[in-house]
Every structure is written in C-alpha cells, then in structure tokens.
Amino acid sequence: MKKLLIAIFVFASIAFAKEQKYLIIFKDKGIYENFNLKQMDKNFLNSTLKLNDRAIARRIKSMGEDMIRWEDFPVYDAYIRDIENNGIKILRVLKWFNGVSAFLSENEISMLKKLDYVKKIKKIRQFIDRSAPINAASLPLSKLVFASDYGYSLDQAVLSEIPRVHQAGIKGTDVIIGVLDTGFDWQNHISLNTRNVINEYDFVFNDGITRDEANDTPGQHNHGTYCFSILGGYDPGNLIGPAYDAAFILAKTEDIRSEKHIEEDNYAAALEWMEAQGVDITSSSLGYTEFDAGQGSYIYADMDGETTIVTQAAELAFQRGVVTFSAAGNEGNSAWYYLSAPSDGFNTIGVGALSALGTRASFSGHGPSYDGRIKPDVSVLGVSVFGASTGAGIYTFQSGTSAATPIAAGIAGLLLSEYPHLSNYQVRKIFHESCDNSAVPDNERGYGLLSAKKALSFPNIQRIASDYRLNKIFFPDSAQQINGVTIHLSRNGSSFMPYTMIQKDSIRFFYDFSGFSSSDTLEFYFEISSNTGNFIEPGTNTYKLLYGNLNISLLTSFEKEKLIPIEITLDQNYPNPFNPGTLIRFYTPVSKSVQLEIFNSIGERIVTLFDGISKSGYNHFYWDGKKQSGQSVVSGIYFYMLSTDDFVQTRKMILLH
C-alpha cells in the first residue's frame, strides 16, 4: 500500500466556482489487485457483508466460488477522510470504480493530482436525455371498450406473445426487477399501487421518496411511472404488464430540472445499490448520447462497450449475474443516428423499437456499436405503447425505445420465473436465439422481434450436481394435447438415437443426459406426439450443444470451445471436500512462470505445489494433504492460490479426515 499523504491546503479567500462534477479514482483500495491471502480474507468478509443472501446466491450461479472481485472491496476509508480533510465534499462513494465523486474547482483538481494515491480525475457528464417517449396520444374512442383483460395493452402483449405465457401460469413470480428512471408515482396509480415494491431510493435528493418532491420539476416522475407500468402494471381491463407478479426495486436517478439530465455517478450508484439487494434484472429507459455545452460530449467512438461510466456500471452489474437492459435510444432520424449508452455494452441487452407490423420504428437507434457488434440486441413494440400516466386511473399511449425496454425486461422476468437456474449469460443467449431475425441479425432490428412464448419454449440446460438436465416447454394450439415427446440425439456426428423425455405436466418436459464427455458435440431435435398427429421441432434444423456448456445454439453461431484458453483460469479442486487428496487444475493461454501454493485458514503457506513454467493449456497437480515437510495436516478449510506476474486467484477447499 502506498504511503498516505495527508495534505491540508490553505485556500485563498476568493470563491472558486464548482460547477463541474468529477470522479476521483484511486490507485488502490489500501491493497493492490495482487493482494496476499491475509488481506484477502478480511476484505472478502467486508465485501460479502454488503450483499444479501439473494445477491450472494445469484453471484454464485454466474460467477462460481470467485464471486467477490477486487471491484467489490470497499474504497479505502483513509483516502476518503484525507480528501474530506482537504475541504472537499464527497457526493458519492463508488466501490466498483474505486473512486468518489465531488464538485471540484481548478485549484482542488491541481491539489488532488499531487496526491500519490490518486490515479485519475475524470469529468462526470450530465446527459441530455434523447430517449423520452414521443408522439403521445389520447385514448382512441373506438377502443374504450375492449373484450380482453389486457385492455389497451393487448397490442404490446400480443406482438411479443405474452398472453400465452401468462396462460401457463408464468407471471414473473419470485423474480426481483430493478427500474432506473426519473421517479415513480406508483402509490397513486391503480395499475401500480398493489405491486410488490420492496425498496425505492431517490439518488437525486438522497432519500426514500421516488415520487415528485417539493424541489422537483412538476411531472418529474411521469416517465418512470409510465415505464414501470408497462413492465409490471396490473389493472385488468386496462393494462397488464408482462412481469406483473415480480418484486420491484425502484431508483430515481435522473434530475430533469435542467433539460432532463442524469449524472453518471447517480446511475452507477443505483446499480451498485440494486445489485447488493439481490436484483435479478435491471431495466433502464434512460439512453444517452450528447451533453450540455461545456460538458465534454462523448462521440460515436465512445459507444464501444467500455468507455462511458454508465456502460461500465451496467457491465459490472452483468458480470455479477444481473441481466441488464437499456433503451437503444431514439436517434434513428437524427444526425447522431446510432445507439446510445449504456446499450452499447458487450453484455447489456440493448432494446430497439418496432411498429405494430414488426418493422423498425424510424426513430429507433441504429447499430452497430463503434467496435462493430450487432446492436440493438432485441426489439419489441415501441410505437403507441399503452401505459400509466399521472393520476389514479389515467393512461396514455406513447412511443420510444423507453417504452420498448420494459417489455423486454418483463419477458426476462417471465423466463427467470419459470427457470430460476438460468444464468444471465443463458438468458441473453436464449433471447438472441429465439428472436425472429436470429439467423441474419442486422443493425436495425438486431436479432429481431422478441417473443415471450419462443423464449420460454427454447430448450435450456440446468446443471444438477455434476450432471446436466435439458428442460423444454411446448405451447400447443388450443385444441391440441401433447401425449409424449421423444428427443432424437446425435453424438459427435453419429446417427440420431431416440430417447423418451420425462413429462412433468401438460407442457413441461425434461431429459437427463448421461454417458457423455465434456468434449462431445451433441445435436438434437424433438418429435412431439399429440392428438392432432406427430410433428418435429425445430423443423429442418437441429439444436447444438457442446456437452458441459450451458448454452444451446440453433440459428446463431456455434463453435467448439478452444482447447487453448484465452485467459488464465483456476478451476475448483475435485473432489471437494476431500480425503485424503484432491486434484487442482488450471489453464494458461501460453507457457509462463506460475506459482501454485496452499495456505491454511490463517494465511500460513503449507506447501508450494508448483513453481515453474506452465504448459500452454491444461495443467494439473495433486495435493495429498501434506505439508512441505511431509507431515499430514489436520481437517479444516484450506486455500490454494495461483499467481503469475500479472494474475492472482484464490479458491477455498475443505479437508475432512
């Protein structure tokens, strides 16, 4: 750790303007990324205490044992105190960025740059919102009476085949969805006041009230209320959102008092807060491209998936197991033309807007990202979408990718409600595979129209201990009854062999794989027997799976995993717990100098298993439960650590005598 420099500066009596907010990024967290085991234990515990049980479970599902990363460690308190002692008021502490935000004068910036623990001072932008819904319209008189319980929300539900999924009893139950927006007057609208809002926070005024307050511009909460209702509203006969039975966490991040602005640190802080509370999905209808004069605007080259603070925050949330959604933006008819941050993220699902005919809405932001990736990812109805307006029972039709995004996020809620075992990577892959443009994705509609029915019926893999289960839902026609399903399976190009799937109920089936190796490529299709005859799914194509992988391919690219890894990986030991010995495996992309060491629970090194040049690819070593001296160790928790000159990773194992 660098020596902390205490520097108290005496400022002249003149007042310096502090009109610009900055992010002060530190070089370390009192420890470095290549920390030793004793330091790791304390920081691991401190970081874990910030997460609730649900957040920990979600992280383990997507990240495994390595669920706490360096970004999760708290910002070093001594650095915070030192900056405050220099007369600077800290606004937000952002642990993922290892920094704090504050309004700074030029003199203060110069002072901070002299502190040896300060790595960078980065201007925080205030975005001009270009994603607010457009073309608001009154209710057409011809639709004041509607036969369906979906009321005027039927069009948006039907285009994405949501009612058929609701009919199967899938409503978003047991899923937590976080919504980031301008505010929420949810208690005062009939479609929202019975929803399960488990927490809310105002990141503008730092309180627990997300509806309009005295200092807000009147109507601040309108946009967020509208978007929330599209996702989770429930007022039969008027509006039913896709994931109406989910639980919700609401974050007011945008301050519209000055031309609809959001500050990046509000957005990042809200994502950190939501993630720690166990949110499964986040939906943000706030897409941004340009800024006020003098703010230092981002340009198209910055839409590269890694530059803007909001994009980095969304990607960090995704790395921790959250499915992140963001509006693609409404710049399709403007000089900007392209998508907006944070929908440019590598894993963040950017949502485009479609007309009722399934064609791209002219205003919907185009891809690609600056580095050439397909964007948006998916598209749903974004023209004349029905949602709540302010007032107890007032509704409106509005248009924009703001209106489309909560529909897509709600469909993810349905998918995770039915299949809670899915990782966020699986959800994203299923969305890409099940859209109507998956075979030939483009930069106008992305992978195409997202359908809840197709996403829920796409087969998925569930890991059960060391085995794998294939899950499949079939949605038959109204007069159709499924009598049984056969899976036809090919291994490494061999002939297809039939196997009977286990039937759970009238639409749900599964098949447990057995006798396969991790190098096997499987192809399969389904033969469905019904009262109206037999039929094949998926028709002329086949599903593909590399055994041991959780992702299934149908129309998008399928590649075998490379034998040589692209990065260093340390596997969990096997078996674990163990007695008397265990196998430890790691992978390196190239031969390099590595150390593999074992420590006891108080950080003492027990044995060095390997200290030398690794093989390119797979390396493995056996530990017999003995010290370097040959003496057997007692039962307990032990740690093994792999380190190189630029990489350190530690995992836990248990010895039971």
Protein Blocks (a to p, Z undefined) as FASTA:
>chain_A
ZZdddddddddfbdcddfbccddddfbeoiafkbcfklmmmmmmmmmmmpcfklmmmmmm
mnommlbcfklpccdfklmmmmmmnopacfbdcfklopadddddfklmmmmmmpmkbmbd
cdddddddfkbcehiacddfklmpcfbfnlmmlmmmmmnommmmmmnopaoiaiacdddd
fbdcfklpfklmmpccfbdcdfklopabfbdcfklcehklmmmmmmmmmmmgccehiacc
fklmbccddddfbdckggpiadfklmmmmmmmmmmnopabdcdfbdcfbdcehklpadfk
lmnopmbmmlmmmmmmmmnopacdddebjalmmmnlpacdfklpmklccdddddfkopac
fklccdddfkopacdfbdcdfehpacddedjkbccddedjklmmmmmmmmmmmmmmmmmm
bcfklmmmmmmmmmmklmmgcfknonojcdfklmmmpccdddehjbccddddddddfkbc
cfbdcddddeehiacdddddddfblmbccdddehiafkbccddddddddfkbccddehja
ccdddehiabdcfklccddddfbdfbdcddddddddddfbdcdddddfbdcddddddddf
kopafbdfbgcdddehjaddddehiafkopacdedddddddddfkbccdddddddZZ
